[in-house]
Amino acid sequence: MDAAALDRQAQTLSGCIPPLLVSRLLELGHGEEVEVQAGRGEWFCAREWARLLGDQGRQAQALDVLAPYVATGWWQAARTQAELLESWGRAEEAIALARPYANTGGLPLEFFARLLARHGRTEEAVTRLSAGIDDWLLATALVDIVEGTGWDEDVAALLAARIPDKHRCDSPWCCRGLDLDNAIRLLATIRERQGRVDEAIALLHTRHITSVNNHDQLADLLARQDRIEQLRAYAATEHIGHAARCLAKALEERGDVEAAIAVYRQADRPGAHDPNSAFELAQLLTRHGRGSEAIEVMRAQADVRNGDDWILHALSDLCLSQGRPEDGLAHLDALAAARGGEEDWDLYWIRLPLIAACDGVDEAIARARSHPEGATSYAAPHIAELLADAGRTEEAVAVLEQHAPANSDDLAGHLIGLGRVNDAVALLQQRDSEPVSPVWTGSLFNDPPF
């Protein structure tokens, strides 16, 4: 066992027992197998077995399980042990364990600083993070840990110094490290919690990139501060549509469902014809018992964007949940007819649950197998899912075994359900021959992994 191999196992989930199947083993009473595999280099087994032992008060045994992994110097193993130590009330030991890793910066330093702050060592945490403020990850941690500590203004000054008066980035990669937009966002976070909301709003209006991780900080701030009219005005100009979504959510939470629906149906707002906006409207309608309207919304999108698979998935799922599988099939049949009666598998398999709901599982399976791609490895999981959902797990296994190891995780999950644990483990542990890359421990911007 070495750090590079463990890191690859954790990153790729290949050649190992992945977390979901470790959980399945434990749920079905195969704890002994998890214990055995934990001692054979299966990281996810070791992690869950150590947590289970800790929950049972067997702390020394839990640490013994993790010891060979921690001994490799692999950060993820050390972090897991530190988290367990902290959860057991042994924070000083957790800090001592994590301290050497923090010298590498990046994720280990972020974890270490947050750990210090949770246990009364905010000053040391601030000192360590301030020195690395050019890394957005560390800057974010710094802003988080100083909340309520009296350090807000000091950190705000550090961030303000990184917001030039004239320069504005024209792309996400313009400024290395803590870019302008991230500095603005973090400073605005501090100003809002200081009660200086107008300053925070003014700052956020200067951003180049308004959406991060599918959220708009300004829209979220306006909703939190109950500034609905300002949010409404912002939604009228924000082109991605996140502000409109935030406004609709705020109105729905107030109980004004019709107003929330009207936000999405406002044809002249930016992003009004975006399919994501239509999907959000359909979800809103469904939550309030208006499934038929939701279907019509997604049907219109499917007509406009003929063949977009995710829209067809959404429409088909809606038809199933509303007890109208025949309507979903009718649309898919019309689409196929418009294409000369032929559909590639990536579109064809969407109809299988609809056929099963209308005519039974056997008919759906027969139709799937009659498709030109019905005997391929990528069709097998869809056929197996139909069988498994009908309680015909052994038949599902037979289908997947024809294409092992292409569908090893699906097959292993069914094998575990049938009690064939040894077969499942052997299948999952088939190692590939790709070289193992060195472990990367740097930070995203200051030491990129490429």
N, C-alpha and C positions, 0 to 999 in steps of 0.2 A: 504494500500500500504506500502510495506517495502522493504529495499534494497535487501534482499536475493531473494524475489519473483521477483523483477525487474531484477536482475542479471540473474536469471534462464530464464526469458522471453527473454532476449536479447541473451543469449547463445544458447538456444535450439530452439527458434522461435516456441515453442509449446504453445497451449492455448491462442494464441494472434493473432492479425492481423499483418502479417510479412511485412517488408519494401516494397517488390515488389507490394503487394496488396494495401498497403497504397497509393503508387504512382498511382496505377490503379484507385483507388477511386477518387483521385484528378484529374487525367486526364479525367475521365468521368463525372466530374462536381458534385461529391458527397462530396464537402468540408464540408457541414454541418454535415454529418455523422462522418467525421474525427474529427471535432471540438468536437462533443458530446463524442466520444470515448476517445479523449485526456483527457477529464475530468473524465473518468471512469477507469483510470489506464492503458490505452493502451499506452505503452511507445513509440512505433514507430509512432503512430498517434500524440502524444504530440510533439515529436521531429520535425516532418515534419510541423505540424501546427505552431509551434513556428517559424520555419525558414520562413514559408510563411508570417506570420505576420510581421516578421522583414523586409522581402523584401518589404513589403507594407508601411514601416515606422511606424508601430504600435509596437514600441519596448516595451513599458510598458505592453501591452497585451501579448506579446510574453513571457516576464518574468513571468507574472502571470500564464501562462500555465505550465511553467517549475517549478514554485515554490514548489508545493507539492512533486515533484520528487526529487528536490534538498534537500528538508527538510529531506528526509530519510537518507541523508549522502552517498547516492550512487554516486560513482565517475563518472560513465558515464553521469549521469544527470548534475553534476557540470561541467564536461568537455564540454558538449554541450553548457551550458550557457556561459562558459568562451569563447568558440569559437565565439558565437554570439556577446558577448560584444566586443571582439577584432575586429570583422568584422564591428562593428558599430563605431569604433574609440574610444572605451572606454576601452583601454588597462589596465589602472590602476585598474579598477574594476575587470577585468578578472584576473589580477595578485593577487589581494587581495582574490578573491574567490578560486583560485587554491592553494594558499600558504599552507593552513593547510593540504591539501591532500598530498602535496609533501613530508611531513615528513614520510609517509609510504614507500617512495622509489619506485622502480620499475616504472611502466608505469606513475603514477601520477607525479613522479619526472622528468621523461623524458619530459613529456608535459610541465611542469612548467619551466624547464630550457630552453627549446626551445622558450617558450613564453617570458621569460626574455631576451634572446639574441636578439629576433626580435625587442625588444623595448629598446635597448641601455643599458641593464644591463648584459653585457657579463661577467664581472668580477664575479658577484654573481653567475651566471650560471656555470661558470668554477669551482668556489670554491665548489658548491654543487655537481657537477658531478664528480669532481676529487676525492672527498671523497668516491664515490661509484664506482670507476673505475673497481673494480673486477666483476661488473655486466656488461656483454657484451652489454646489451641494453643501459646502461648509458655511457659506453665507446664509443659506436658508436655515440651517441648524442653529446658527448664531442668533438669528432673529427669533426663532422659536423659543430658545432657552432663556432669553433675557426678559420674556414677558413677565411682568409683575415683580421684577427684581430691582428696578431702579436704574438699569443699564440702558434703557431704551434710547435715551438721547445720545449716549456715547456711540452706540451702534449706528444710529441714524446719521451721525456726523461722518462715520466711515463710509456709509453708503452714498451720502450726498457728495462726497469728494470724488466719487466714481461716476457722477452724472455731469458731463461737461455742458457748458452753456450753448455751444454751437453744434458740436458733432452729433449726428444722428445716424445710427447704423442703417444700412439699406438691405441687410440680409442677416439671418441668424448667426452667421459665422464671421461677421465683420470684425467684432472685437473678441480677442481670445480671453478666456477666463470668464470673469463676471461681466457679462455684456450689459449694455445700457438698459435694455428692457428689463432684465432681471433685477438690476439695481433699483429701477423705478418701482417695480412690483413689491420688492421687499421694503423699501422705504415707505411706500403707501400702506403696507400692512402695519408698520409701526405707527404711522400718523393716525390711522383709523382707531387703533386701540388706545391711543392717547386722547381720543375724542376730537381730533383735528380732522374731521371728516371732509370738510371742503378742500383742505390741502391735499388729502389723499385722492379725492376725485380729480382735482386739477392735475396732479401728477400722472394719474392713469390715462388721462386724455392725451398725454404726450407720447405714449407708447407707439412703436412701429408695428409690433406684432401684438394683436389683441387677444388671441386665443392660445392657451397653453393647456395641453392634456384635455382638450374638448371643453374647456371652461374659460369664461371671460371674467377676470377679477373685478373689473369695474361694474359689470352687470350684477355679479354676486354681492358686491358691496352695497349697491343701491337697493337691492332687494332686502338685505339684512337691515339696512337703516330705514326701511319702509319709505323710501323716496320713489314712490311708484310713478309719479309724473315724470321725474327725471329719467327713470328707467324706460318709460314709454318713449320719451324723446330720443334716448340713446338707441333703442331698438329700431327706431325709424331710419337710422343711419348706419347701423352696424351690419356689415355685408355678409358675415359668415352665418348669422342667424342665432348665435348663442344668446344674445341679449333678448331676442324675442322668446326663446325657450325659457329663459329665466323669468321674464315677465309673465308668461303663461303659467308657469309653476307657482309664482307668487299669487297670482289671481285665483288659481285653483285652491291654494291653501287658505285663502280668505273665504272660500265658498262661492266665489263668483265664476262658476263653470262656464257660463255663456260668454263672459268677457274673455276667458282664457281661450275658448274655441275661436272667438273672433280674432284674436291675435294671429293665429295660424292662418285664418282665412282672409286676412287683409292682403289683397292681391297686389297692392302697390308697394309693399314694404320690401327691403332688400332680402333676398333669399327666399321669397314667398313661394317660388316654384321649385325649390330644392327638394329632392326626394326624402332627405333626412327630416325636413320639416313636416312633410306629409306623414311620415312614419310616426313622428311624435304626436301629431294630431290624431292619428288612428289609435295610438295607445291611450291618449286622453279620452277619446270617445268610448273606447272599450271599458276603461275604468269606471265610467258613469253609465254603463248599461246601454250604450248606443252602438252595439256591435255591427248592425246593418250599415250604419253610416260609415263606420270605420272600414268595412269591406269596400264600400264604394270609393272611399278616398284612395285606398291602395290599388283598387282596380283601375282607377284613372291613371295612377302612376305607371302601372304595368302596361297600359295602352300606349302611353307616351314614350316610355322607355322599354320598348318591346325586347324582351330577352334578358334584361338585367336580372341575374339569378337571385340576388338578395331581396329584390322587390317581390319576385315570385315566391320566394320562401315566406316572406312576411304575409303576403296575400293568402297563401295556402294555409299557413298556421292560423290565421284569423278565421278562415272558412272552417277549419277543423274545430277550433275552440268555440265557434258559434253554432256548431252542429249543421253546417252547410257544406260538407265535403264535395257534393255534386257541383256546386257553383265553382269551387276551385278547379275541379277537373274540367269543367266546361271552358274556363279561360285557358287552361293549358292545352286543351284540345284545339281551340281556335288558334292559338299560337303555333302549334305544330302544323296545322293545316296551312297556315300562311307561309310556312317554310317548306311546303311540299310534302308534309307528312313525316319528315325526319327530324329527330332531336338527338343531340349528343347526350351522353349519359349525365353530364353535369347539370343539365336541365331536366332530363327525363326522370331521374330518381326523386325529384320533388313531388311527383304525383303518387309515389308508392303508398305513403300513409293515407292519402285520399282514397285510393282504390281499396285499400284494406278496410277503411271505414264504410265504404259503399257496398263492396262486394265480397269482403272477407280476405283474410291473410293469404289463403292459397291462391286466389285469383291474382293478388298483387305479386306474389312470388312467381307465378307462371308468366305474368306479363314482364316482370323484370328479367327473367331468364330468356325470354324470347327476343329481348333487345340485342342488337349486334354486339354491344359491349357488356352484356349481362354475365359473361363468364370471366371477366377480368378481375384482377386483384382489387381494383378500386371500386368495383361494384359489389364485391363480396360483403363488406361491412354493412351496406344498406340492406342486403337480403338477410344477413344474419340478425340485424336489429329487428326486422319484422318478425323473425322466428322467435327471438328471445323475448320480445314484448308479448308474444302469444304463449309464453311458457314452454317453448320448444327449444330449450337450451342445447340439448345434444345435437339437434339438427343444425343449430347455429354454429356449433363447434365444427361439425363436419364441413360446412361451407367454408369456414375460415381456414381450416387445416389444409385445404387445397392450395392455399396461397401463402402459407407460412414461409418465412417470417415477415412477409410484407405487412401483415396486420397483427403483429405480435401482441401489442397491448390489449387490443380487443379480444383476441383469442385467449390470452392469459387470464383476463378478467372472467371470461365464461368458464375456463378450466377451474379456476379457484372456486367459482360458484358450484361446480359439480364435485368439489372435493379433490380434484386432481392437482394438488398443490405442487408436487414434485415436477410434474410435466410443465406447469406454468412457470416455475422458477427456472427450469432448464431452458425453456424457450426465451425468457427475458434476458438470461445471462449469456446469450450468444454474442460474443464480443466481435466488434469489427476490427479491421486492421489499420485504420487511419492513425498516423502518428499523433502523439499527445503533445499539445502545445504547452509552453510554460505558463504558469499561473500569472495572470495580470492582477496587480493589486493597486494600481495607480488610480487617480481621479479622472473624471471624464474629460476635463478640459486641459488640465495642466500636464497630464501624462496619458495621452490617448492610446488605446490598445491596438494601434495599427501603424 
